[in-house]
Amino acid sequence: MKTNAKVLSLTPVKTTQRRLFVSALAGIAIAYIGMQANAHAAEPLLNASYDVTRELFKEVNPAFVADWKKKTGESITINQSHGGSSKQARSVIDGLNASVVTMNQANDIDAIADKGLISPNWDKAFPNNAAPFYSTMVFLVRKDNPKHVANWDDLGKPGIQVIVPNPKTSGNGRYTYLAAWGSVIKNGGTEAQARDLVGRLFKNVPVLDAGGRGATTTFTQRQIGDVLVTFENEVQLVRQEFGDNYDIVYPKFSILAESPVAVVDKVVDKIGTRKVATAYLQFLYSDVGQDIAAKHFFRPRSDAAAKKYASNFKSVSLFTIDEVFGGWKQAQKKHFDDGAEFDKIYQSKK
């Protein structure tokens, strides 16, 4: 009986030990699975971009996600934020946790760099001034061009309504302003003549939307205006969506509108996304990235993509910000700072 008693008394102890052992193994397994999950899942990547790149990044992002998964085994989520380029820059400055910015002008990235969030040498981090593709400003008019708009000077004529977003909040509007001004200079005109044209043009603007996509909506859906001035890629998308309702007009001269990109250093170092953020921007220069850009009517840097999609891009004489205005910083100070040329011109129309 004593022997049996001893055996009986040991049984629950062994059961408890087995349970503890199994529980410990389960805990180790769960911890291992968690570590593996963490090893293969990166922090979400936020791309703060301007508002006419929505369709572009809808195709770029899944292509990069698949490429990154294939190369590293990691799953990555990419989120998008869109708005007027300058408004987006302000959002990042004010705390938007974007790992990368993909803007339509260097000036907006410089503004973020001036606040210490991006390296001051950001334009040297990637090829072609850190601009993987570019565009230019063209005109979208109603079918058969009833107002006979052919060049920048036509936008300043009486009876023409021009749809342009606000140059204070939109890179699209800023490029339009500078393209009109620069067209006069390139044709041998004076600064006074350039100022006169831009003044007449903005007197013909019935509403200033905050960004380029808003201006497109005003022109196409609200049916306001005779001509929309916007990026080449945007007018091509409108033509694709609305078919024969619109025509595209290429002016004799227009501006080279680069689309610069940068890693937001302060954010990527805080949340640990530098490696994937850098790879994401490098992907825009890859054969796949350049192909996608060209399909969406952004002019690619790759010769192969440019040749493949040559029919998408009409030849036009392009001038640069540096060539006519001495660079973005000088252009900003002279034309778009508070109290500068644009403010004077726009206030005079009231």
C-alpha positions as CSV (number, residue, x, y, z in Angstrom):
1,M,0.0,0.0,0.0
2,K,2.8,2.3,0.8
3,T,4.4,1.6,-2.6
4,N,1.2,2.2,-4.3
5,A,0.7,5.4,-2.3
6,K,4.1,6.6,-3.5
7,V,3.3,5.8,-7.1
8,L,0.0,7.6,-6.9
9,S,1.6,10.6,-5.3
10,L,4.2,11.0,-8.1
11,T,1.7,10.8,-11.0
12,P,0.3,14.4,-10.7
13,V,3.8,15.8,-10.3
14,K,4.9,14.2,-13.6
15,T,1.8,15.4,-15.3
16,T,2.4,18.9,-14.1
17,Q,6.0,18.8,-15.3
18,R,4.9,17.6,-18.7
19,R,2.4,20.4,-18.9
20,L,5.0,23.0,-18.0
21,F,7.4,21.5,-20.5
22,V,4.8,21.6,-23.3
23,S,3.8,25.1,-22.3
24,A,7.4,26.2,-22.5
25,L,7.9,24.6,-25.9
26,A,4.7,26.4,-27.1
27,G,6.0,29.7,-25.8
28,I,9.3,29.2,-27.6
29,A,7.5,28.3,-30.8
30,I,5.2,31.4,-30.6
31,A,8.2,33.6,-29.9
32,Y,10.1,32.1,-32.8
33,I,7.1,32.6,-35.1
34,G,6.9,36.2,-34.0
35,M,10.6,36.7,-34.6
36,Q,10.2,35.2,-38.1
37,A,7.2,37.4,-38.9
38,N,9.1,40.5,-37.8
39,A,12.1,39.5,-39.8
40,H,9.9,39.3,-43.0
41,A,7.7,42.3,-42.4
42,A,9.0,45.9,-42.8
43,E,7.5,49.1,-41.5
44,P,5.0,50.6,-43.9
45,L,6.4,53.1,-46.4
46,L,4.6,56.4,-46.9
47,N,5.2,58.2,-50.2
48,A,4.2,61.9,-50.1
49,S,3.6,62.9,-53.7
50,Y,2.0,65.5,-55.8
51,D,-1.6,65.1,-56.9
52,V,-1.3,64.0,-60.5
53,T,0.9,61.0,-59.8
54,R,-1.9,58.9,-58.4
55,E,-2.3,56.6,-61.4
56,L,1.5,56.3,-61.8
57,F,2.1,55.0,-58.3
58,K,-0.9,52.7,-58.4
59,E,1.2,50.7,-60.8
60,V,4.7,51.4,-59.4
61,N,3.9,50.4,-55.9
62,P,2.7,46.8,-56.4
63,A,5.6,46.3,-58.9
64,F,8.1,47.4,-56.3
65,V,6.4,45.3,-53.5
66,A,6.8,42.2,-55.7
67,D,10.4,43.0,-56.6
68,W,11.3,43.6,-53.0
69,K,9.6,40.4,-51.8
70,K,11.5,38.4,-54.5
71,K,14.9,40.0,-53.5
72,T,14.6,40.0,-49.7
73,G,11.7,37.8,-48.7
74,E,10.2,40.8,-46.9
75,S,6.6,41.9,-47.3
76,I,6.2,45.7,-47.5
77,T,3.2,48.0,-47.5
78,I,3.3,51.3,-49.4
79,N,0.9,54.0,-48.5
80,Q,0.3,57.1,-50.6
81,S,-0.4,60.8,-49.8
82,H,-1.3,63.1,-52.6
83,G,-1.9,66.9,-52.9
84,G,-0.4,70.0,-54.3
85,S,3.4,69.7,-54.3
86,S,4.0,72.7,-52.0
87,K,1.2,71.7,-49.7
88,Q,2.7,68.2,-49.4
89,A,6.1,69.7,-48.6
90,R,4.4,71.7,-45.8
91,S,2.7,68.6,-44.5
92,V,6.0,66.8,-44.2
93,I,7.6,69.8,-42.5
94,D,4.6,69.8,-40.1
95,G,5.1,66.2,-39.1
96,L,3.7,63.9,-41.8
97,N,5.8,60.7,-41.4
98,A,6.7,60.2,-45.0
99,S,9.7,58.0,-45.7
100,V,10.0,59.4,-49.2
101,V,8.8,62.4,-51.1
102,T,8.2,62.4,-54.9
103,M,7.6,66.0,-55.9
104,N,7.3,68.0,-59.1
105,Q,9.9,70.6,-58.3
106,A,13.2,70.8,-56.4
107,N,12.1,73.9,-54.5
108,D,9.6,71.9,-52.4
109,I,12.2,69.3,-51.4
110,D,14.6,72.2,-50.6
111,A,12.0,73.6,-48.3
112,I,12.0,70.3,-46.4
113,A,15.8,70.2,-46.4
114,D,15.9,73.7,-45.0
115,K,14.1,72.4,-41.9
116,G,16.7,69.7,-41.4
117,L,14.5,66.7,-42.4
118,I,16.3,65.9,-45.6
119,S,20.0,66.1,-46.4
120,P,20.9,69.4,-48.1
121,N,22.7,67.3,-50.8
122,W,19.6,65.3,-51.6
123,D,19.8,66.0,-55.3
124,K,23.1,64.1,-55.5
125,A,21.7,60.9,-54.0
126,F,20.2,59.7,-57.2
127,P,21.0,60.2,-60.9
128,N,19.7,63.1,-63.0
129,N,19.5,65.6,-60.2
130,A,17.4,62.9,-58.3
131,A,14.7,63.2,-60.9
132,P,13.9,59.8,-62.5
133,F,11.5,61.3,-65.0
134,Y,10.2,64.7,-66.2
135,S,7.3,66.4,-67.9
136,T,6.4,69.7,-69.4
137,M,3.4,72.1,-69.5
138,V,0.9,71.8,-72.4
139,F,-2.6,73.0,-73.1
140,L,-5.8,71.0,-73.0
141,V,-8.6,72.6,-75.0
142,R,-12.2,71.8,-75.9
143,K,-12.8,69.7,-79.0
144,D,-11.7,71.4,-82.2
145,N,-10.1,74.2,-80.2
146,P,-12.9,76.8,-80.7
147,K,-10.9,79.6,-79.2
148,H,-7.9,78.8,-81.5
149,V,-5.4,78.6,-78.6
150,A,-1.9,78.0,-80.1
151,N,0.7,79.5,-77.9
152,W,1.3,81.2,-74.5
153,D,0.4,84.6,-75.7
154,D,-3.1,83.4,-76.6
155,L,-3.8,82.7,-72.9
156,G,-3.6,86.4,-72.2
157,K,-6.1,87.5,-74.8
158,P,-9.6,88.9,-73.9
159,G,-12.4,86.3,-73.7
160,I,-10.2,83.3,-72.9
161,Q,-10.8,81.5,-69.6
162,V,-7.6,79.7,-68.4
163,I,-7.7,77.1,-65.7
164,V,-4.4,77.0,-63.7
165,P,-3.9,75.9,-60.0
166,N,-2.5,78.3,-57.4
167,P,1.3,78.9,-57.8
168,K,1.5,79.5,-54.1
169,T,0.3,75.9,-53.3
170,S,1.0,73.9,-56.4
171,G,4.1,73.1,-58.4
172,N,1.8,72.7,-61.4
173,G,0.7,76.4,-61.1
174,R,4.3,77.5,-60.5
175,Y,5.5,75.7,-63.6
176,T,2.7,77.3,-65.6
177,Y,3.6,80.8,-64.4
178,L,7.3,80.3,-65.2
179,A,6.6,78.6,-68.5
180,A,4.5,81.6,-69.7
181,W,7.1,84.1,-68.4
182,G,10.0,82.1,-69.9
183,S,8.3,81.8,-73.3
184,V,8.5,85.6,-73.7
185,I,12.2,85.6,-72.9
186,K,12.9,82.7,-75.2
187,N,11.2,84.5,-78.0
188,G,13.5,87.5,-77.4
189,G,11.1,89.5,-75.2
190,T,11.9,91.6,-72.2
191,E,11.1,91.1,-68.5
192,A,8.5,93.8,-68.7
193,Q,6.8,92.0,-71.6
194,A,7.0,88.7,-69.7
195,R,5.3,90.3,-66.7
196,D,2.6,91.8,-68.9
197,L,1.8,88.4,-70.4
198,V,1.6,86.7,-67.1
199,G,-0.5,89.5,-65.7
200,R,-3.0,89.2,-68.6
201,L,-3.0,85.3,-68.2
202,F,-3.9,85.4,-64.6
203,K,-6.6,88.0,-65.2
204,N,-8.2,85.2,-67.3
205,V,-8.2,82.7,-64.5
206,P,-11.7,82.4,-63.0
207,V,-10.7,80.1,-60.1
208,L,-7.4,79.1,-58.5
209,D,-7.6,75.4,-57.3
210,A,-5.1,74.3,-54.7
211,G,-3.5,71.6,-56.9
212,G,-3.3,70.2,-60.4
213,R,-5.9,67.5,-60.0
214,G,-8.4,70.0,-58.7
215,A,-7.8,72.2,-61.7
216,T,-8.4,69.2,-64.0
217,T,-11.7,68.5,-62.2
218,T,-12.8,72.2,-62.6
219,F,-12.1,72.0,-66.4
220,T,-13.4,68.5,-67.2
221,Q,-16.2,67.9,-64.7
222,R,-17.4,71.4,-63.8
223,Q,-16.9,72.5,-67.4
224,I,-15.3,75.8,-66.5
225,G,-12.7,77.4,-68.8
226,D,-11.5,77.3,-72.4
227,V,-8.1,75.9,-71.8
228,L,-6.4,73.9,-69.0
229,V,-2.7,74.3,-68.5
230,T,-1.1,71.3,-66.9
231,F,1.5,68.6,-67.1
232,E,1.7,66.6,-70.3
233,N,1.0,63.3,-68.5
234,E,-2.2,64.8,-67.0
235,V,-3.6,65.9,-70.3
236,Q,-2.9,62.5,-71.8
237,L,-4.8,60.8,-69.0
238,V,-7.7,63.2,-69.6
239,R,-7.7,62.3,-73.3
240,Q,-7.7,58.6,-72.4
241,E,-10.7,59.0,-70.1
242,F,-12.8,61.4,-72.0
243,G,-11.8,60.5,-75.6
244,D,-12.6,63.0,-78.3
245,N,-14.0,65.8,-76.1
246,Y,-10.6,67.5,-75.9
247,D,-7.6,68.3,-77.9
248,I,-3.9,68.8,-76.8
249,V,-2.0,71.8,-77.9
250,Y,1.8,72.0,-77.7
251,P,3.2,75.5,-77.5
252,K,6.4,76.4,-79.3
253,F,8.4,76.7,-76.1
254,S,7.7,75.1,-72.7
255,I,9.5,74.4,-69.5
256,L,11.4,71.3,-68.4
257,A,9.4,70.1,-65.4
258,E,11.6,67.6,-63.5
259,S,10.0,65.3,-60.9
260,P,12.6,65.1,-58.1
261,V,12.6,62.5,-55.3
262,A,14.2,62.2,-51.9
263,V,14.5,60.0,-48.8
264,V,13.2,61.9,-45.7
265,D,16.2,61.2,-43.5
266,K,14.7,62.1,-40.1
267,V,11.7,59.8,-40.7
268,V,13.6,56.8,-42.1
269,D,16.1,56.9,-39.3
270,K,13.3,57.1,-36.7
271,I,11.2,54.2,-38.0
272,G,13.9,52.1,-39.6
273,T,12.9,52.3,-43.3
274,R,16.0,53.8,-44.9
275,K,17.0,50.6,-46.7
276,V,13.6,50.0,-48.3
277,A,13.0,53.7,-48.9
278,T,16.3,54.0,-50.8
279,A,15.5,50.9,-52.8
280,Y,12.0,52.2,-53.6
281,L,13.4,55.4,-55.2
282,Q,16.1,53.4,-57.0
283,F,13.3,51.3,-58.5
284,L,12.0,54.3,-60.3
285,Y,15.2,54.3,-62.4
286,S,15.0,50.6,-63.1
287,D,13.9,49.2,-66.5
288,V,10.5,48.3,-65.0
289,G,10.1,51.7,-63.2
290,Q,11.1,53.7,-66.4
291,D,8.7,51.6,-68.5
292,I,5.8,52.3,-66.1
293,A,6.6,56.0,-66.1
294,A,6.7,56.2,-69.9
295,K,3.3,54.3,-70.1
296,H,1.9,57.0,-67.8
297,F,3.2,59.7,-70.1
298,F,6.1,60.8,-67.9
299,R,9.2,61.4,-70.0
300,P,11.7,58.7,-68.9
301,R,15.5,59.1,-68.4
302,S,16.1,55.7,-69.9
303,D,17.0,55.8,-73.6
304,A,15.4,52.4,-74.1
305,A,12.1,53.5,-72.6
306,A,12.2,56.8,-74.4
307,K,12.6,54.9,-77.7
308,K,10.0,52.3,-76.9
309,Y,7.4,55.0,-76.1
310,A,8.5,57.7,-78.5
311,S,5.0,58.0,-79.9
312,N,3.8,59.2,-76.5
313,F,5.9,62.3,-76.6
314,K,5.8,65.1,-79.1
315,S,9.0,67.1,-79.7
316,V,9.0,70.5,-78.0
317,S,11.6,73.1,-77.3
318,L,12.2,72.9,-73.5
319,F,14.0,75.5,-71.4
320,T,15.1,75.0,-67.8
321,I,14.6,76.9,-64.6
322,D,18.4,77.4,-64.3
323,E,18.6,78.7,-67.9
324,V,15.9,81.5,-67.6
325,F,15.5,82.1,-63.9
326,G,18.9,81.2,-62.4
327,G,17.6,78.2,-60.5
328,W,14.6,77.5,-58.2
329,K,15.8,79.5,-55.2
330,Q,16.0,82.7,-57.3
331,A,12.8,82.0,-59.0
332,Q,11.0,81.4,-55.6
333,K,12.4,84.6,-54.1
334,K,11.6,86.8,-57.1
335,H,8.2,85.3,-58.1
336,F,6.5,83.3,-55.3
337,D,7.6,84.6,-51.9
338,D,5.0,86.6,-50.1
339,G,4.9,90.1,-51.7
340,A,6.8,88.9,-54.7
341,E,5.8,89.1,-58.4
342,F,2.9,86.7,-58.3
343,D,1.3,88.4,-55.4
344,K,1.6,91.8,-57.1
345,I,0.2,90.4,-60.3
346,Y,-2.7,88.6,-58.8
347,Q,-3.6,91.5,-56.5
348,S,-3.7,93.8,-59.5
349,K,-6.5,91.7,-61.1
350,K,-8.9,92.4,-58.3
